[in-house]
Amino acid sequence: MTFVTKLTFQSGDKAVLDRVVGDLKSLIEKKGAECRGPHADQPERTRVPQYRTLQPGDQFSAWNYTVYTRRLEIHGADQIARQVSEKDYPDSVHIEIELEQKKPLGHRRN
């Protein structure tokens, strides 16, 4: 059975996000693992209202920001995926890791 490690990176700082994902992809490829991506999603604009007090009513101007997303997939290479998940990332980058188990064709479900 093969495992696919899906990594999703999000940040409001596009330059840092691109640097982190680019460095990570280079590291994965140097170690000889199969890496797909980075795939970029459309930037997500977010608008957050800000109230002057804890009660709704008087407001400051809304806080607007953009969230950028990049996705990578590591196929097989479980040890490399483990190393990637244990790495330290900048505080401005949020990372989500999802593991998916792929069964070979013709594998019976018992």
MDAnalysis code that builds the backbone (N, CA, C; Angstrom):
import MDAnalysis as mda
import numpy as np

u = mda.Universe.empty(330, n_residues=110, atom_resindex=np.repeat(np.arange(110), 3), trajectory=True)
u.add_TopologyAttr("name", ["N", "CA", "C"] * 110)
u.add_TopologyAttr("resid", np.arange(1, 111))
u.add_TopologyAttr("resname", ["MET", "THR", "PHE", "VAL", "THR", "LYS", "LEU", "THR", "PHE", "GLN", "SER", "GLY", "ASP", "LYS", "ALA", "VAL", "LEU", "ASP", "ARG", "VAL", "VAL", "GLY", "ASP", "LEU", "LYS", "SER", "LEU", "ILE", "GLU", "LYS", "LYS", "GLY", "ALA", "GLU", "CYS", "ARG", "GLY", "PRO", "HIS", "ALA", "ASP", "GLN", "PRO", "GLU", "ARG", "THR", "ARG", "VAL", "PRO", "GLN", "TYR", "ARG", "THR", "LEU", "GLN", "PRO", "GLY", "ASP", "GLN", "PHE", "SER", "ALA", "TRP", "ASN", "TYR", "THR", "VAL", "TYR", "THR", "ARG", "ARG", "LEU", "GLU", "ILE", "HIS", "GLY", "ALA", "ASP", "GLN", "ILE", "ALA", "ARG", "GLN", "VAL", "SER", "GLU", "LYS", "ASP", "TYR", "PRO", "ASP", "SER", "VAL", "HIS", "ILE", "GLU", "ILE", "GLU", "LEU", "GLU", "GLN", "LYS", "LYS", "PRO", "LEU", "GLY", "HIS", "ARG", "ARG", "ASN"])
u.atoms.positions = np.array([
    [0.833, -1.170, 0.000],
    [0.000, 0.000, 0.000],
    [0.885, 1.242, 0.000],
    [0.418, 2.247, -0.702],
    [1.144, 3.499, -0.807],
    [0.380, 4.586, -0.076],
    [1.111, 5.479, 0.532],
    [0.501, 6.622, 1.193],
    [0.774, 7.872, 0.381],
    [-0.234, 8.733, 0.305],
    [-0.088, 10.039, -0.323],
    [-0.234, 11.065, 0.792],
    [0.782, 11.905, 0.957],
    [0.746, 12.969, 1.950],
    [0.369, 14.253, 1.235],
    [-0.769, 14.813, 1.625],
    [-1.241, 16.053, 1.004],
    [-0.976, 17.202, 1.971],
    [-0.235, 18.189, 1.497],
    [0.123, 19.346, 2.305],
    [-0.587, 20.577, 1.765],
    [-1.236, 21.325, 2.632],
    [-1.889, 22.570, 2.262],
    [-1.266, 23.688, 3.092],
    [-0.733, 24.694, 2.412],
    [-0.100, 25.832, 3.061],
    [-0.954, 27.071, 2.819],
    [-1.174, 27.881, 3.861],
    [-1.921, 29.124, 3.730],
    [-1.183, 30.234, 4.453],
    [-1.212, 31.432, 3.838],
    [-0.562, 32.578, 4.459],
    [-1.093, 33.861, 3.849],
    [-0.986, 34.931, 4.582],
    [-1.314, 36.247, 4.064],
    [-0.110, 36.902, 3.408],
    [1.064, 36.319, 3.587],
    [2.306, 36.838, 3.009],
    [2.716, 35.939, 1.848],
    [2.412, 36.379, 0.638],
    [2.633, 35.557, -0.553],
    [4.112, 35.233, -0.766],
    [4.993, 36.201, -0.536],
    [6.429, 35.987, -0.757],
    [6.974, 34.895, 0.167],
    [6.605, 34.941, 1.442],
    [7.062, 33.927, 2.397],
    [6.483, 32.570, 2.027],
    [5.215, 32.536, 1.667],
    [4.556, 31.285, 1.288],
    [5.250, 30.651, 0.087],
    [5.504, 31.434, -0.951],
    [6.167, 30.906, -2.142],
    [7.586, 30.420, -1.843],
    [8.299, 31.134, -0.972],
    [9.655, 30.717, -0.598],
    [9.630, 29.386, 0.167],
    [8.723, 29.271, 1.136],
    [8.621, 28.047, 1.945],
    [8.265, 26.851, 1.073],
    [7.258, 27.015, 0.219],
    [6.806, 25.905, -0.624],
    [7.870, 25.546, -1.658],
    [8.529, 26.539, -2.240],
    [9.592, 26.275, -3.210],
    [10.774, 25.542, -2.592],
    [11.194, 25.976, -1.402],
    [12.294, 25.306, -0.700],
    [11.924, 23.868, -0.351],
    [10.691, 23.682, 0.074],
    [10.229, 22.346, 0.452],
    [10.184, 21.411, -0.751],
    [9.690, 21.906, -1.870],
    [9.641, 21.091, -3.086],
    [11.049, 20.692, -3.519],
    [11.999, 21.623, -3.462],
    [13.392, 21.309, -3.809],
    [13.956, 20.234, -2.891],
    [13.690, 20.348, -1.596],
    [14.168, 19.365, -0.626],
    [13.600, 17.981, -0.919],
    [12.301, 17.918, -1.195],
    [11.649, 16.635, -1.473],
    [12.239, 15.992, -2.724],
    [12.431, 16.789, -3.769],
    [12.983, 16.254, -5.017],
    [14.437, 15.823, -4.857],
    [15.229, 16.539, -4.051],
    [16.628, 16.154, -3.807],
    [16.706, 14.805, -3.105],
    [15.723, 14.520, -2.258],
    [15.709, 13.249, -1.541],
    [15.148, 12.114, -2.390],
    [14.675, 12.438, -3.612],
    [14.253, 11.411, -4.553],
    [12.800, 10.989, -4.459],
    [11.980, 11.758, -3.774],
    [10.558, 11.415, -3.655],
    [9.774, 12.055, -4.800],
    [8.628, 11.463, -5.098],
    [7.748, 12.025, -6.122],
    [6.899, 13.112, -5.474],
    [6.966, 14.308, -6.047],
    [6.247, 15.458, -5.507],
    [5.420, 16.091, -6.616],
    [4.147, 16.280, -6.352],
    [3.275, 16.950, -7.316],
    [2.877, 18.308, -6.753],
    [2.994, 19.320, -7.569],
    [2.650, 20.669, -7.154],
    [3.875, 21.544, -7.205],
    [3.823, 22.711, -6.719],
    [2.731, 23.297, -5.953],
    [1.580, 23.740, -6.852],
    [0.386, 23.521, -6.343],
    [-0.824, 23.966, -7.009],
    [-1.338, 25.177, -6.234],
    [-1.666, 26.244, -6.953],
    [-2.140, 27.472, -6.311],
    [-3.653, 27.587, -6.455],
    [-4.323, 27.884, -5.360],
    [-5.747, 28.187, -5.396],
    [-5.903, 29.693, -5.607],
    [-7.092, 30.103, -5.979],
    [-7.368, 31.530, -6.121],
    [-7.197, 32.204, -4.755],
    [-6.564, 33.381, -4.710],
    [-6.459, 34.091, -3.424],
    [-7.855, 34.396, -2.876],
    [-7.989, 34.275, -1.588],
    [-9.278, 34.485, -0.930],
    [-9.256, 35.815, -0.178],
    [-10.108, 36.740, -0.586],
    [-10.215, 38.043, 0.088],
    [-11.171, 37.889, 1.272],
    [-10.741, 38.368, 2.428],
    [-11.550, 38.269, 3.631],
    [-11.759, 39.661, 4.207],
    [-12.960, 39.911, 4.658],
    [-13.313, 41.204, 5.248],
    [-13.849, 40.939, 6.650],
    [-13.240, 41.568, 7.648],
    [-13.613, 41.343, 9.044],
    [-14.074, 42.670, 9.654],
    [-15.321, 42.739, 10.149],
    [-15.780, 43.970, 10.804],
    [-15.080, 44.133, 12.157],
    [-14.863, 45.387, 12.548],
    [-14.226, 45.682, 13.836],
    [-15.122, 46.640, 14.620],
    [-15.517, 46.226, 15.797],
    [-16.400, 47.035, 16.626],
    [-15.592, 47.794, 17.670],
    [-16.045, 48.985, 18.004],
    [-15.353, 49.814, 18.998],
    [-15.526, 49.256, 20.415],
    [-16.629, 48.554, 20.653],
    [-16.879, 47.943, 21.959],
    [-17.278, 46.492, 21.738],
    [-17.542, 45.792, 22.813],
    [-17.960, 44.397, 22.696],
    [-19.387, 44.270, 22.197],
    [-20.137, 45.356, 22.205],
    [-21.520, 45.359, 21.740],
    [-21.566, 45.771, 20.272],
    [-22.419, 45.133, 19.466],
    [-22.569, 45.581, 18.079],
    [-23.029, 47.039, 18.044],
    [-22.628, 47.726, 17.020],
    [-23.028, 49.127, 16.886],
    [-21.916, 49.922, 16.230],
    [-21.299, 50.798, 17.005],
    [-20.250, 51.678, 16.489],
    [-19.056, 50.845, 16.004],
    [-18.634, 51.095, 14.756],
    [-17.575, 50.274, 14.151],
    [-16.396, 51.102, 13.676],
    [-15.239, 50.456, 13.678],
    [-14.086, 50.967, 12.955],
    [-14.250, 50.496, 11.512],
    [-13.386, 50.966, 10.632],
    [-13.442, 50.457, 9.259],
    [-13.049, 48.975, 9.279],
    [-13.583, 48.213, 8.335],
    [-13.346, 46.766, 8.298],
    [-11.884, 46.470, 7.988],
    [-11.436, 45.333, 8.488],
    [-10.078, 44.867, 8.234],
    [-10.151, 43.926, 7.046],
    [-9.430, 44.233, 5.970],
    [-9.406, 43.419, 4.761],
    [-8.037, 42.776, 4.603],
    [-8.024, 41.511, 4.240],
    [-6.760, 40.834, 3.976],
    [-6.972, 39.709, 2.979],
    [-5.882, 39.235, 2.409],
    [-5.915, 38.175, 1.406],
    [-5.194, 36.954, 1.948],
    [-5.768, 35.775, 1.711],
    [-5.140, 34.517, 2.107],
    [-4.750, 33.766, 0.829],
    [-3.474, 33.404, 0.740],
    [-2.942, 32.654, -0.402],
    [-2.788, 31.192, -0.003],
    [-3.084, 30.280, -0.938],
    [-3.035, 28.846, -0.652],
    [-2.182, 28.136, -1.696],
    [-1.328, 27.215, -1.242],
    [-0.540, 26.351, -2.116],
    [-0.697, 24.923, -1.611],
    [-0.743, 23.961, -2.551],
    [-0.882, 22.544, -2.193],
    [0.223, 21.722, -2.827],
    [0.737, 20.748, -2.086],
    [1.738, 19.787, -2.555],
    [1.271, 18.388, -2.209],
    [1.696, 17.410, -3.008],
    [1.434, 16.003, -2.697],
    [2.748, 15.246, -2.760],
    [2.997, 14.414, -1.761],
    [4.164, 13.535, -1.737],
    [3.632, 12.110, -1.864],
    [4.076, 11.399, -2.893],
    [3.606, 10.025, -3.133],
    [4.665, 9.048, -2.632],
    [4.232, 8.133, -1.753],
    [5.165, 7.179, -1.161],
    [6.106, 7.927, -0.232],
    [7.328, 7.472, -0.123],
    [8.383, 8.152, 0.649],
    [7.888, 8.583, 2.027],
    [7.417, 7.628, 2.798],
    [6.847, 7.931, 4.109],
    [7.835, 8.639, 5.034],
    [9.106, 8.250, 4.985],
    [10.120, 8.857, 5.852],
    [10.305, 10.342, 5.518],
    [10.308, 10.676, 4.234],
    [10.464, 12.071, 3.818],
    [9.231, 12.871, 4.237],
    [8.046, 12.296, 4.080],
    [6.820, 12.966, 4.501],
    [6.855, 13.244, 6.003],
    [7.381, 12.314, 6.768],
    [7.496, 12.513, 8.223],
    [8.444, 13.673, 8.528],
    [9.586, 13.730, 7.823],
    [10.544, 14.823, 8.026],
    [9.917, 16.173, 7.685],
    [9.150, 16.207, 6.604],
    [8.497, 17.445, 6.186],
    [7.490, 17.898, 7.246],
    [6.760, 16.960, 7.833],
    [5.751, 17.320, 8.828],
    [6.376, 17.805, 10.135],
    [7.615, 17.407, 10.416],
    [8.278, 17.802, 11.657],
    [9.085, 19.090, 11.521],
    [9.185, 19.615, 10.302],
    [9.940, 20.845, 10.061],
    [9.311, 22.039, 10.761],
    [10.145, 23.032, 11.084],
    [9.640, 24.287, 11.632],
    [9.307, 25.224, 10.476],
    [8.138, 25.819, 10.524],
    [7.693, 26.748, 9.496],
    [7.497, 28.124, 10.120],
    [7.579, 29.189, 9.325],
    [7.353, 30.534, 9.877],
    [5.953, 30.633, 10.496],
    [5.826, 31.489, 11.500],
    [4.539, 31.667, 12.177],
    [3.451, 32.169, 11.226],
    [3.851, 32.859, 10.164],
    [2.859, 33.418, 9.235],
    [2.301, 32.382, 8.259],
    [2.825, 31.157, 8.308],
    [2.374, 30.101, 7.395],
    [1.621, 29.036, 8.189],
    [0.386, 28.773, 7.760],
    [-0.439, 27.723, 8.377],
    [-0.333, 26.489, 7.485],
    [-0.096, 25.327, 8.080],
    [0.042, 24.094, 7.302],
    [-0.951, 23.052, 7.794],
    [-1.576, 22.371, 6.840],
    [-2.448, 21.237, 7.150],
    [-1.881, 20.022, 6.427],
    [-1.876, 18.881, 7.112],
    [-1.340, 17.647, 6.543],
    [-2.435, 16.598, 6.552],
    [-2.631, 15.969, 5.396],
    [-3.642, 14.921, 5.260],
    [-2.959, 13.691, 4.667],
    [-3.198, 12.536, 5.254],
    [-2.652, 11.287, 4.742],
    [-3.771, 10.488, 4.089],
    [-3.476, 9.968, 2.914],
    [-4.444, 9.154, 2.191],
    [-3.769, 7.833, 1.835],
    [-4.440, 6.750, 2.111],
    [-3.897, 5.428, 1.821],
    [-4.421, 4.968, 0.462],
    [-3.501, 4.662, -0.441],
    [-3.867, 4.181, -1.775],
    [-3.609, 2.686, -1.838],
    [-4.634, 1.945, -2.248],
    [-4.488, 0.496, -2.392],
    [-4.231, 0.179, -3.860],
    [-3.445, -0.843, -4.136],
    [-3.166, -1.193, -5.525],
    [-4.407, -1.683, -6.247],
    [-4.410, -1.552, -7.565],
    [-5.531, -2.050, -8.369],
    [-5.717, -3.539, -8.128],
    [-6.954, -3.972, -8.052],
    [-7.251, -5.375, -7.831],
    [-7.214, -5.791, -6.373],
    [-6.909, -4.865, -5.469],
    [-6.880, -5.170, -4.046],
    [-8.294, -5.429, -3.562],
    [-8.471, -6.546, -2.851],
    [-9.807, -6.894, -2.347],
    [-10.096, -6.178, -1.055],
    [-11.349, -5.784, -0.914],
    [-11.783, -5.133, 0.319],
    [-12.381, -6.182, 1.233],
    [-11.710, -6.508, 2.300],
    [-12.221, -7.486, 3.268],
    [-12.431, -6.836, 4.598],
])
